[in-house]
């Protein structure tokens, strides 16, 4: 954990990030390399939409793939789910129109099946 502050959440504990350089690093495990099916889930609350805010990211496991997936909130308040594949490049999905609001909790679930 790098600078994130542990706080009381809606249910249990949560982490507060400063939006600049706070993050939690979860080490890579070989079981997650080369996945063709996966689901990611997280709860988050945004305080502002000044820049693209990274929410969740799975970094690459080799020199060819920089990010396997990433979840961001863009400066217009839309969720952006990005998948990066060595063989086919980058694919991104935006949430439906309708901006998120600051100060509210949101639950994100992203699922991918290569089939």
C-alpha distances in whole Angstrom, upper triangle without the diagonal:
4,6,6,9,10,14,17,17,21,20,18,14,13,10,11,10,13,14,14,11,8,6,4,6,9,11,15,18,21,22,21,22,26,25,28,28,24,23,20,19,17,17,17,19,19,20,22,24,24,22,21,18,16,15,14,15,16,16,19,20,23,24,26,24,21,20,21,20,19,19,19,21,24,26,28,26,26,24,24,23,24,25,25,28,29,32,33,30,28,29,28,29,29,29,32,33,33,30,27,27,24,23,24,22,22,22,22,23,24,26,28,30,32,35
4,6,9,11,15,18,19,22,23,20,17,14,11,11,9,11,12,11,8,5,5,6,8,11,13,17,20,23,25,23,24,27,27,30,30,26,25,22,21,19,19,18,19,19,19,21,22,22,20,20,17,15,15,15,15,17,17,20,21,23,24,26,24,21,20,22,21,19,19,19,21,23,24,27,25,26,24,24,24,24,25,25,28,29,33,33,30,28,29,28,29,28,29,32,33,32,29,27,27,24,23,24,22,23,23,23,25,25,28,29,32,33,37
4,6,10,13,16,17,21,22,20,16,13,10,9,7,8,11,10,7,5,7,8,11,14,17,20,23,27,28,26,27,30,30,33,32,29,27,23,22,19,19,17,17,17,17,19,21,21,20,19,16,15,15,16,17,19,20,23,24,27,27,29,27,23,22,24,23,21,20,20,21,23,23,26,24,26,24,25,25,26,27,28,31,32,36,36,33,30,31,29,30,29,29,32,33,32,28,26,25,22,21,22,21,22,23,23,26,27,29,31,34,36,39
4,7,9,13,14,17,18,16,12,10,6,6,5,7,10,11,9,5,6,7,11,14,17,20,23,26,27,25,27,29,29,31,30,27,25,21,19,16,15,14,14,15,15,17,19,20,19,18,15,14,13,14,16,18,19,23,24,27,28,29,27,24,22,23,22,19,18,18,18,21,22,25,22,23,22,23,23,24,26,27,30,32,35,35,32,29,30,28,28,27,27,30,30,29,26,23,22,19,18,19,18,19,20,20,23,24,27,29,32,34,37
4,6,10,12,15,16,14,10,8,5,5,7,9,12,13,12,9,10,10,14,16,20,23,25,29,29,27,30,32,31,34,32,29,26,23,21,17,16,14,14,15,15,18,21,21,21,21,17,17,15,17,19,21,23,26,28,31,32,33,30,27,25,27,25,22,21,20,20,23,24,26,24,25,24,25,25,27,29,30,33,35,38,38,35,33,33,30,30,29,28,31,32,30,27,23,22,19,17,19,17,19,20,21,24,26,29,31,34,37,40
4,7,9,13,13,11,7,6,5,6,9,12,15,17,15,12,12,11,15,16,20,23,25,29,29,27,29,32,31,33,32,28,25,22,19,16,15,14,14,16,17,20,22,24,23,23,19,18,16,17,20,22,24,27,28,32,33,34,31,29,26,27,25,23,21,21,22,25,26,28,25,26,24,26,26,28,29,31,34,36,39,39,36,34,33,31,31,30,29,31,32,30,27,24,23,20,17,18,17,19,19,21,23,25,28,31,34,36,39
4,6,10,11,9,6,5,6,7,10,13,16,18,18,14,14,14,18,19,23,26,28,31,31,29,32,34,33,35,33,29,26,23,20,16,14,13,13,15,15,19,22,23,24,23,20,19,17,19,22,24,26,30,31,34,36,37,34,31,28,29,27,24,22,22,22,25,25,27,24,25,24,26,26,29,31,33,36,38,41,40,38,35,34,32,31,30,28,31,31,29,26,22,21,18,15,16,14,17,18,20,23,26,29,31,35,37,40
4,7,8,6,5,6,8,10,13,16,19,21,21,18,18,17,20,21,25,28,29,33,32,30,33,35,34,35,33,29,26,23,20,16,14,13,13,16,17,20,23,25,26,25,22,21,19,20,23,26,28,32,33,37,38,39,36,33,30,31,28,26,23,23,23,26,27,28,25,26,25,27,27,30,32,34,37,40,42,42,39,36,35,33,31,30,28,30,31,29,26,22,21,18,15,15,14,16,17,20,22,26,28,32,35,38,40
4,5,5,5,5,8,10,13,16,18,21,21,18,17,17,20,20,24,26,28,31,30,28,31,33,31,33,30,26,23,20,17,13,10,10,11,14,15,19,21,24,24,23,20,20,16,18,21,24,27,30,32,35,37,37,34,31,28,28,26,23,21,21,20,24,25,25,22,23,21,24,24,27,29,32,34,37,40,39,37,34,33,30,28,27,25,27,28,25,23,19,18,16,13,12,10,13,14,16,19,22,25,28,32,35,37
4,6,8,8,11,13,16,19,20,24,24,21,20,20,23,23,27,29,30,33,31,29,33,34,32,33,30,26,23,20,16,13,10,11,11,14,16,19,22,25,25,25,21,21,18,19,23,25,28,32,34,37,39,39,35,33,30,30,27,24,21,22,21,24,25,25,22,23,21,24,24,28,30,32,35,38,41,40,38,34,33,30,28,26,24,26,26,24,22,18,17,16,12,11,9,11,12,16,18,22,25,28,31,35,37
4,7,8,12,14,18,21,22,25,25,22,21,20,22,22,26,27,28,31,30,28,31,33,31,32,29,25,22,19,16,13,11,13,14,17,19,23,25,28,28,27,23,22,19,20,23,25,28,32,33,37,39,39,35,33,30,29,27,25,22,23,23,26,28,28,24,25,23,26,25,28,30,33,35,38,41,40,38,35,33,31,29,28,25,27,29,26,25,21,20,19,16,14,12,13,13,16,18,22,24,28,31,34,36
4,7,11,13,17,20,22,25,24,20,19,18,20,20,24,26,27,30,28,27,31,33,31,32,29,26,23,20,17,14,12,14,15,18,20,24,26,29,29,27,24,23,19,20,23,24,27,31,32,35,38,38,35,33,30,29,27,25,23,24,24,27,29,30,26,27,25,27,26,29,30,33,35,38,41,40,38,36,34,32,30,29,27,30,31,29,27,23,23,21,18,17,14,16,15,18,20,23,25,29,31,35,37
4,7,10,13,17,19,21,21,17,16,14,17,18,21,24,25,28,27,26,29,32,30,32,29,25,22,19,16,13,12,12,14,17,18,22,24,26,26,25,21,20,17,18,21,22,25,28,30,33,35,36,33,30,27,27,25,23,21,22,22,26,27,28,25,25,23,25,25,27,29,31,34,36,39,39,37,34,33,31,30,29,27,29,31,29,26,23,22,20,17,16,14,16,15,18,20,23,25,28,31,34,37
4,7,10,13,15,18,17,14,13,12,15,16,20,22,24,27,26,25,27,30,28,30,28,24,21,17,15,11,9,9,10,13,15,18,20,23,22,21,17,16,13,14,18,20,22,26,28,31,32,33,30,27,25,25,22,20,18,18,19,22,23,25,21,22,20,22,22,24,26,28,31,34,36,36,34,31,30,28,27,25,24,27,28,26,23,20,19,17,14,14,12,13,13,15,18,20,23,26,30,32,35
4,7,10,12,14,14,10,9,9,13,14,18,21,23,27,26,24,27,29,28,30,28,24,22,18,16,12,11,9,10,12,13,16,19,20,20,19,15,14,12,13,16,18,20,24,26,29,30,31,28,25,23,23,21,19,17,17,17,20,22,23,20,21,20,21,21,23,25,27,30,32,35,35,32,29,29,27,26,25,24,27,28,26,23,20,19,17,14,15,13,14,15,16,19,21,24,27,30,32,35
4,7,9,12,12,9,9,11,14,17,20,23,25,29,29,26,29,31,30,32,30,26,24,20,18,14,12,10,9,10,10,14,16,17,17,17,13,13,12,14,17,20,21,25,27,30,31,32,29,26,23,24,22,19,17,16,16,19,19,21,19,20,19,21,21,23,26,27,31,33,36,35,33,30,29,27,26,25,24,26,27,25,22,18,17,14,12,14,13,15,16,17,20,22,26,28,32,34,37
4,6,8,8,5,7,9,13,16,19,22,25,28,28,26,27,29,29,31,29,26,24,20,18,15,13,11,10,10,10,12,14,15,14,14,11,11,10,12,15,18,19,23,25,28,28,29,26,23,21,22,20,17,16,14,14,17,17,20,18,19,18,19,20,21,24,25,29,31,34,33,30,27,27,25,25,23,23,26,26,25,21,18,18,15,14,15,14,16,17,18,20,22,25,27,31,33,36
4,5,7,6,9,12,15,19,22,24,27,30,31,28,30,32,31,33,32,29,27,23,21,18,16,13,12,11,10,11,13,13,13,14,11,12,12,15,17,20,21,25,27,29,29,30,27,24,22,24,22,19,17,15,15,16,16,19,18,20,19,20,22,23,25,27,30,32,35,34,31,28,28,26,26,24,24,27,27,25,22,19,18,15,14,17,17,18,20,20,23,24,28,30,33,35,39
4,6,7,9,12,15,18,21,23,26,29,30,27,28,30,29,31,30,27,25,21,20,17,16,13,12,10,9,9,11,10,9,10,7,9,10,13,15,18,19,22,25,27,27,28,25,21,19,22,19,16,15,12,12,13,13,16,15,17,16,17,19,20,22,24,27,29,32,31,28,25,25,22,23,21,21,24,24,23,19,17,17,14,14,16,16,17,19,19,22,22,26,27,31,32,36
4,6,9,13,15,19,21,23,26,29,30,27,28,30,30,32,31,28,27,23,22,20,19,16,15,13,13,13,13,12,10,11,9,10,12,15,15,19,19,22,25,26,26,27,24,20,19,22,20,17,16,14,14,15,15,18,18,19,19,19,20,21,23,24,27,29,32,31,28,25,26,24,24,23,24,27,27,26,22,20,20,17,18,20,20,21,22,22,24,25,28,29,33,34,37
4,7,10,12,16,18,20,24,27,28,25,26,28,28,31,30,27,26,23,22,19,19,17,17,15,15,16,16,15,14,13,11,11,13,14,14,17,17,20,22,24,23,25,23,19,18,21,20,17,17,15,16,17,18,21,20,22,20,20,21,21,23,23,26,28,31,31,28,25,26,24,25,25,25,29,29,28,25,23,23,20,20,22,21,22,23,22,24,25,27,29,32,33,37
4,7,10,13,16,19,22,25,26,24,25,27,27,30,29,26,24,21,20,17,17,14,15,14,15,16,17,17,15,15,12,11,11,12,14,16,16,20,22,24,24,26,23,20,18,21,19,16,16,15,16,18,19,22,20,22,20,20,21,21,23,24,27,28,32,31,28,26,27,25,25,25,25,28,29,28,25,22,22,19,19,20,19,20,21,20,22,23,26,28,31,32,36
4,6,10,13,15,18,22,23,20,21,24,24,26,26,22,21,17,17,14,15,13,15,15,16,17,18,18,16,15,12,10,9,10,10,13,13,17,19,21,22,23,21,17,16,18,16,14,14,14,16,18,20,22,20,21,19,19,19,19,20,21,24,26,29,29,26,24,24,23,23,23,24,27,28,27,25,22,22,20,20,20,19,19,19,18,20,20,23,24,28,29,33
4,7,10,13,16,19,20,18,19,22,22,25,24,21,19,16,15,13,14,14,16,17,19,20,21,22,20,18,14,12,11,10,10,12,13,16,17,20,22,23,20,18,16,17,16,14,15,15,18,20,22,25,23,23,20,20,19,19,20,21,24,25,29,29,26,24,25,24,24,24,25,28,30,29,26,24,24,22,21,21,19,19,18,18,19,20,22,23,26,28,31
4,6,9,12,16,17,15,16,20,20,23,22,19,19,16,16,15,17,17,19,20,22,23,23,24,21,19,16,13,12,10,10,10,10,13,14,17,19,20,18,15,14,15,15,14,15,17,19,22,24,27,25,24,21,21,19,19,19,20,22,23,26,27,25,23,24,23,24,25,26,30,31,31,29,26,27,25,25,25,22,22,20,19,20,20,22,23,25,26,30
4,7,9,13,14,12,14,17,17,20,20,17,17,14,15,14,17,17,20,22,24,25,26,27,24,21,19,15,14,11,10,9,10,13,13,16,18,20,17,16,14,14,14,14,16,18,21,23,26,28,26,25,22,21,19,19,19,19,21,22,25,26,24,23,24,23,24,25,26,30,32,32,30,27,28,27,26,26,23,22,20,19,19,19,20,21,23,24,28
4,7,10,12,11,12,16,16,20,20,18,18,16,18,18,20,21,24,25,27,29,29,29,26,24,21,18,17,14,12,10,10,11,10,14,16,18,16,15,14,14,15,16,18,20,23,26,29,31,29,28,25,23,21,20,19,19,20,21,24,26,24,23,24,24,26,27,28,32,34,35,33,30,32,30,30,29,26,25,23,22,21,21,21,22,24,24,28
4,7,9,8,8,12,13,17,17,15,16,15,17,18,21,22,25,26,29,30,29,30,27,24,22,18,17,14,11,8,8,9,7,11,14,15,13,13,12,12,13,15,17,20,24,26,29,31,29,28,24,23,20,19,17,16,17,18,21,22,21,21,22,23,24,26,28,31,34,34,33,31,33,32,31,31,28,26,24,22,21,19,19,19,21,21,24
4,5,6,7,11,12,16,16,14,16,16,18,19,23,24,28,29,32,33,32,33,30,27,25,21,20,16,14,11,11,11,9,12,16,17,15,16,15,13,15,17,20,23,26,29,32,34,32,30,26,25,22,21,18,18,18,19,21,23,23,22,23,24,26,28,29,33,35,36,35,33,35,34,34,32,29,27,25,23,21,20,19,19,20,20,23
4,5,5,9,10,14,15,14,17,17,20,22,25,27,30,32,35,35,35,36,32,29,27,23,22,19,16,13,12,11,8,11,15,16,14,16,15,13,16,18,21,24,28,30,34,36,34,32,28,26,23,21,18,17,17,17,19,21,21,22,23,25,26,29,30,34,37,38,37,35,37,37,36,35,32,30,27,25,23,21,20,19,19,19,22
4,6,8,8,12,12,12,14,15,18,20,24,26,30,31,34,35,35,36,33,29,27,24,22,18,16,13,14,13,11,14,18,18,16,17,16,14,15,18,21,24,28,30,34,35,33,31,27,25,22,21,18,18,17,18,20,21,22,22,23,24,25,28,29,32,35,36,36,34,36,36,36,34,31,28,25,23,20,19,17,16,16,17,19
4,7,6,10,10,9,12,12,15,17,21,23,27,28,31,32,31,32,29,26,24,20,19,15,13,9,11,10,9,12,16,16,13,14,13,10,12,15,17,21,24,26,30,31,29,27,23,21,18,17,14,14,14,15,17,19,19,18,19,20,22,24,25,29,32,33,32,30,33,33,33,31,28,25,22,20,17,16,14,13,14,15,18
4,6,9,11,11,14,14,18,20,24,25,29,30,33,33,32,33,30,26,25,21,20,17,14,10,10,8,6,9,13,12,10,12,11,9,12,15,18,21,25,27,30,32,30,28,24,22,19,17,14,13,12,12,14,16,16,17,18,20,22,25,26,30,33,34,33,32,34,34,35,33,30,28,25,22,20,17,16,14,15,14,17
4,6,9,10,14,15,19,21,25,27,30,31,34,34,33,34,30,27,26,22,22,18,15,12,12,10,9,10,13,12,10,13,12,9,12,15,18,22,25,27,31,32,31,28,24,22,18,16,12,11,9,10,11,13,14,15,16,18,20,24,25,29,32,33,33,32,35,35,36,34,31,28,26,22,20,17,15,13,12,11,14
4,6,7,10,12,16,19,23,25,28,29,33,33,31,33,30,26,25,21,20,17,15,11,13,12,11,14,17,15,13,15,13,9,11,14,17,21,24,26,30,31,29,26,22,20,16,15,11,12,10,12,13,14,15,15,15,17,19,22,23,26,29,31,31,30,33,33,34,32,29,26,23,20,17,14,12,9,9,9,12
4,7,10,13,17,20,24,26,29,30,34,34,32,34,30,27,26,23,22,18,17,14,15,14,14,16,19,17,14,17,15,11,12,15,18,21,24,26,30,30,29,26,22,20,16,14,11,12,10,12,12,13,14,15,14,16,17,21,22,25,28,30,30,30,33,34,34,32,29,26,23,20,17,13,11,7,6,5,8
4,7,10,14,17,21,23,27,28,32,32,31,33,30,26,25,22,20,17,16,14,16,16,16,19,21,20,17,18,16,12,12,15,16,20,23,25,29,29,27,24,21,19,15,14,12,13,13,15,16,16,17,16,15,16,16,20,20,23,26,28,29,28,31,32,32,30,27,23,20,17,14,11,8,5,4,6,8
4,7,10,14,17,20,23,25,29,29,28,30,28,24,22,19,17,14,13,12,15,15,16,19,21,20,17,18,15,11,10,13,14,18,20,23,27,27,25,22,18,17,13,13,11,13,14,17,17,17,18,16,15,16,16,18,19,22,25,26,26,25,28,29,29,26,23,20,17,14,11,8,6,5,7,9,12
4,7,10,14,16,20,22,26,26,26,28,26,22,20,17,15,12,13,12,15,17,18,21,24,22,19,19,15,12,11,12,12,16,18,21,25,25,22,20,16,15,12,13,12,15,16,19,20,20,19,18,16,15,15,16,16,19,23,24,23,22,25,25,25,23,20,17,13,10,7,6,4,6,9,12,14
4,7,11,13,17,19,22,23,23,25,23,19,17,14,11,9,10,10,14,16,17,21,23,22,18,18,14,12,9,10,9,13,15,19,22,23,20,17,14,13,10,12,12,15,16,20,21,21,20,17,16,15,14,16,15,18,21,22,21,19,22,22,22,20,17,14,11,8,6,5,7,9,12,15,18
4,7,10,14,16,20,21,21,24,22,19,16,14,11,9,11,12,16,19,20,24,26,25,21,20,17,15,12,11,10,13,14,18,21,22,18,16,13,14,11,14,15,18,20,23,25,24,23,20,18,17,15,16,15,18,21,20,20,17,19,20,19,17,13,11,7,5,4,7,9,12,15,18,21
4,7,10,13,16,18,19,21,20,17,14,12,8,8,11,13,17,20,22,25,27,26,23,21,17,16,13,12,10,12,13,17,19,20,17,15,12,14,12,15,16,19,22,25,27,26,25,22,20,18,17,16,15,18,20,20,18,15,17,17,16,14,10,8,6,5,7,9,12,15,19,22,24
4,7,10,14,16,17,20,19,17,14,13,9,10,14,16,19,23,25,28,30,30,26,24,20,20,17,14,11,12,13,16,19,19,15,15,12,15,14,17,19,22,25,28,31,29,27,24,23,20,18,17,15,18,20,18,17,13,14,14,13,10,7,6,4,6,9,12,15,19,22,25,27
4,7,10,12,13,16,16,14,11,11,7,10,14,17,20,23,26,29,30,30,26,24,20,20,17,14,11,11,10,14,16,16,13,13,11,14,14,17,20,22,26,29,31,30,27,24,23,20,18,17,15,18,19,17,15,11,12,11,10,8,6,5,7,8,11,14,17,20,24,27,29
4,7,9,11,14,15,14,11,12,10,13,16,20,22,26,29,31,32,32,28,26,23,23,20,17,13,12,10,13,14,15,11,13,12,15,16,19,22,25,28,31,34,32,30,26,25,21,20,18,16,18,18,16,13,10,9,7,6,6,5,6,9,11,14,17,21,24,27,30,33
4,6,8,11,11,11,8,11,9,13,16,20,22,26,29,31,32,31,28,25,22,23,20,16,13,11,8,11,11,12,9,11,11,14,16,19,22,25,28,31,33,32,29,25,24,21,19,17,15,17,17,15,12,9,8,5,6,7,8,9,12,13,16,18,22,25,28,31,33
4,7,10,11,12,10,13,13,16,19,23,25,28,31,34,34,34,31,28,25,26,23,19,16,14,11,13,12,13,11,14,14,17,19,22,25,27,31,34,36,35,32,28,27,24,22,20,18,20,19,17,13,11,9,5,6,9,10,12,15,17,20,22,26,28,32,34,37
4,6,8,10,9,12,13,17,20,23,25,28,32,33,33,33,30,27,24,26,23,19,16,13,10,10,8,10,8,12,13,16,19,21,24,26,30,33,35,33,30,27,26,22,21,18,17,19,18,15,12,10,9,6,8,11,13,14,17,17,21,22,26,28,32,34,37
4,6,7,8,11,13,16,19,22,24,27,30,32,32,31,28,25,22,24,21,17,15,11,8,7,5,6,6,9,11,13,16,18,22,24,28,30,33,30,27,24,23,19,18,15,15,17,15,14,10,9,9,8,11,13,15,15,17,17,20,21,25,27,30,32,35
4,7,8,12,14,18,20,23,24,27,30,32,31,31,28,25,23,25,22,18,16,13,10,8,5,8,9,12,14,15,18,20,23,25,29,31,33,31,28,24,24,21,20,18,18,20,18,17,13,13,13,11,14,16,18,18,21,20,23,24,27,29,32,34,37
4,6,9,12,15,17,20,21,23,27,28,27,27,24,21,19,22,19,15,14,10,8,6,5,9,10,11,12,13,16,17,20,21,25,27,30,28,24,21,21,18,18,16,17,19,18,17,14,14,15,13,16,18,19,18,20,19,22,22,25,26,30,31,34
4,6,9,12,13,17,17,20,24,25,24,24,21,18,16,18,15,12,10,6,6,4,5,9,9,10,10,9,12,13,16,18,21,24,26,24,21,17,17,14,15,13,14,17,17,17,14,13,15,14,17,17,18,16,18,16,19,18,21,22,26,27,30
4,6,9,11,15,16,19,23,25,24,24,21,18,15,17,14,11,9,5,5,6,8,11,9,10,10,10,12,13,16,18,22,24,27,25,22,19,18,15,16,14,15,18,18,17,14,13,14,13,14,15,15,14,15,14,17,17,20,22,25,27,30
4,6,7,11,12,16,19,21,21,21,18,15,12,14,11,7,6,4,7,9,11,14,12,12,10,9,10,11,14,15,19,21,24,23,20,17,17,14,15,14,15,18,19,19,16,15,16,15,16,17,15,14,15,13,15,15,18,19,23,24,27
4,7,11,13,16,19,22,23,23,19,16,13,14,11,8,5,5,7,10,13,15,13,12,9,10,10,12,14,16,20,22,25,24,21,18,17,15,15,14,14,18,19,19,16,14,15,14,15,15,13,11,11,10,12,12,16,18,21,23,26
4,7,10,13,16,19,20,20,16,14,11,11,8,6,5,7,10,13,16,18,16,15,11,11,9,10,12,14,17,20,22,22,19,16,16,14,15,15,15,19,21,21,19,17,19,18,18,18,15,13,12,10,11,11,14,15,19,20,24
4,6,10,12,15,16,16,13,10,7,8,6,4,6,9,12,15,18,20,18,17,13,12,10,9,10,11,14,16,19,19,17,14,15,14,15,16,17,21,23,23,22,20,22,21,22,21,19,17,16,13,13,12,14,15,18,19,22
4,7,9,12,14,14,10,9,6,5,5,6,9,12,16,18,21,23,22,20,16,14,12,11,10,10,12,14,17,18,16,14,15,15,16,18,19,23,26,26,25,23,25,25,25,25,22,20,18,15,14,13,14,14,16,17,21
4,7,9,10,11,8,6,4,6,7,8,12,14,18,19,22,25,23,22,19,16,14,12,11,10,12,13,16,17,15,14,15,16,18,20,22,26,28,29,27,26,28,27,28,27,25,23,21,19,18,16,17,16,19,19,22
4,6,7,8,5,5,5,6,9,11,15,17,21,22,25,27,26,24,21,18,16,13,11,9,10,10,14,15,13,13,15,17,19,22,24,28,30,31,30,29,31,31,31,31,28,26,24,21,20,18,18,17,18,17,21
4,7,8,7,8,9,8,12,14,18,20,24,26,29,31,30,28,25,22,19,17,14,12,12,11,15,17,16,16,18,20,23,25,27,31,33,35,33,32,34,34,34,34,31,29,27,24,22,20,20,18,19,18,22
4,6,6,8,10,10,14,16,20,22,26,27,30,32,32,30,27,24,21,18,16,13,12,10,14,16,15,16,19,21,24,27,29,33,35,37,35,34,37,36,37,36,34,32,30,27,26,23,23,20,21,20,23
4,6,7,10,12,15,17,21,23,26,27,29,32,32,30,27,24,22,18,16,13,12,10,14,16,14,16,19,21,24,27,30,33,35,37,35,35,37,36,38,37,35,33,31,28,27,25,25,22,23,22,25
4,6,9,10,14,16,20,22,25,25,28,30,30,28,26,22,20,16,14,10,9,7,10,12,11,13,16,18,22,25,28,31,33,35,34,33,36,36,37,37,35,32,31,27,26,23,23,20,21,19,22
4,6,7,10,12,16,18,22,22,25,27,27,25,22,19,16,13,11,7,7,6,10,11,9,10,13,15,19,21,24,28,30,32,30,30,33,32,34,33,31,28,27,23,22,19,19,17,18,17,20
4,7,9,10,14,16,19,20,23,25,25,23,20,17,15,12,11,8,9,9,13,14,11,11,14,15,18,20,23,26,28,30,28,28,30,30,31,31,29,27,25,22,22,19,19,18,20,19,23
4,5,7,11,12,16,17,20,22,22,20,17,14,12,9,8,6,9,10,13,13,11,10,12,12,15,17,20,23,25,27,25,25,27,27,28,27,25,23,21,18,18,15,16,15,17,17,20
4,7,11,13,17,19,22,24,23,20,17,14,11,8,6,5,7,9,12,12,10,9,11,12,14,17,19,23,25,27,26,25,28,28,29,28,25,22,20,17,16,13,13,11,14,13,17
4,7,10,14,15,19,20,19,17,13,10,7,5,4,6,9,12,14,14,12,9,9,9,11,14,15,19,22,23,22,21,24,24,25,24,22,19,17,13,13,10,11,10,13,13,17
4,6,10,12,16,17,16,14,10,8,6,5,7,9,12,15,17,16,14,11,11,9,11,12,14,17,19,20,19,18,21,21,22,21,19,16,15,12,12,10,12,12,16,17,20
4,7,10,13,14,13,11,7,6,5,6,9,12,15,18,21,19,17,13,12,10,10,10,11,15,17,17,16,14,17,17,18,17,15,13,12,9,10,9,12,13,17,18,22
4,6,10,11,10,8,6,5,7,8,12,14,18,20,23,21,18,15,14,11,11,10,11,14,15,15,13,12,15,15,16,16,15,13,13,10,12,12,15,16,20,21,25
4,7,8,6,5,5,6,9,11,15,17,21,24,26,24,21,17,16,12,12,9,9,13,13,13,10,9,11,11,14,13,13,11,13,11,14,14,17,19,23,24,27
4,5,5,6,7,7,10,12,16,18,22,24,26,24,21,17,16,12,12,9,10,13,12,12,10,10,12,13,16,16,16,15,16,14,17,16,20,21,24,26,29
4,6,8,10,11,14,16,19,21,25,27,29,27,24,20,19,16,15,12,13,15,13,13,10,11,12,12,15,16,17,16,19,17,20,20,23,25,28,29,32
4,6,9,11,14,16,20,22,26,29,30,28,25,21,19,16,14,11,11,12,10,9,7,8,10,11,15,15,17,16,18,17,20,20,23,24,28,29,32
4,7,9,13,16,19,22,26,29,30,28,25,21,19,16,14,10,9,11,9,8,5,5,7,9,12,12,13,12,14,14,17,17,21,23,26,28,31
4,6,10,13,16,19,23,26,27,25,22,18,16,12,10,7,6,8,7,7,6,6,10,12,15,14,14,12,13,12,14,14,17,19,23,24,27
4,7,10,13,16,20,23,25,22,20,16,14,10,8,6,5,9,10,10,9,8,12,13,15,14,13,10,11,9,11,11,14,16,20,21,24
4,6,10,13,16,20,21,19,16,12,10,7,6,5,6,10,12,13,12,12,15,16,19,17,16,14,13,10,12,10,13,14,18,19,22
4,7,10,13,17,18,16,14,11,8,6,5,6,8,12,14,16,15,15,18,19,21,19,18,14,13,10,10,7,10,10,14,15,18
4,7,10,13,15,13,11,7,6,4,6,9,11,15,17,19,18,18,21,22,24,23,21,18,17,13,13,10,11,11,14,14,17
4,7,10,12,10,8,6,5,6,9,12,14,18,20,22,22,22,25,26,27,26,24,21,19,15,14,10,10,9,11,11,15
4,7,9,8,6,4,6,9,12,15,18,21,23,25,25,25,28,28,30,29,27,24,22,19,17,14,14,11,13,12,16
4,5,5,5,6,8,11,14,18,21,24,26,28,28,28,31,32,34,32,30,27,25,21,19,16,15,12,13,10,14
4,6,6,8,11,14,18,21,24,27,29,32,31,31,35,35,37,36,33,30,28,25,23,20,19,15,16,13,16
4,6,9,12,15,18,22,25,28,30,33,33,33,36,37,39,38,35,32,30,26,24,21,19,16,15,12,14
4,7,9,12,15,19,22,24,27,30,30,30,34,35,37,36,34,30,29,25,23,19,18,14,14,11,14
4,7,10,14,17,20,23,25,28,28,28,31,32,34,33,32,28,27,23,22,18,18,15,16,13,16
4,7,10,13,17,19,21,24,24,24,28,28,31,30,28,25,24,20,19,16,16,13,15,13,17
4,7,10,14,16,18,21,21,22,25,27,29,28,26,23,21,18,17,13,13,11,13,12,15
4,7,10,13,15,18,18,18,22,23,25,24,23,20,19,15,14,11,13,12,14,14,17
4,7,9,12,14,15,16,19,21,23,22,21,17,16,13,12,10,11,11,14,15,17
4,6,8,11,11,12,16,18,21,19,18,15,15,12,13,11,13,14,17,19,21
4,6,8,9,10,13,16,18,16,16,12,12,10,11,11,13,15,18,20,22
4,6,9,10,14,17,19,17,17,14,15,13,14,14,16,18,20,22,24
4,6,9,13,16,19,17,18,15,17,15,17,17,20,21,24,26,27
4,7,9,13,16,14,15,14,15,15,17,18,21,23,26,28,30
4,6,10,13,12,13,12,14,14,17,18,21,24,27,29,31
4,7,9,8,10,9,12,12,15,17,20,23,26,29,31
4,7,6,9,10,13,14,18,20,24,26,30,32,35
4,6,9,10,14,15,19,21,25,28,31,34,36
4,7,10,13,16,19,22,26,29,32,35,37
4,7,10,13,16,19,23,26,30,32,35
4,7,10,14,17,20,23,27,30,32
4,6,10,13,16,20,23,26,29
4,7,10,13,17,20,23,26
4,7,10,13,17,20,22
4,7,10,14,17,19
4,7,10,13,16
4,7,10,12
4,6,9
4,6
4
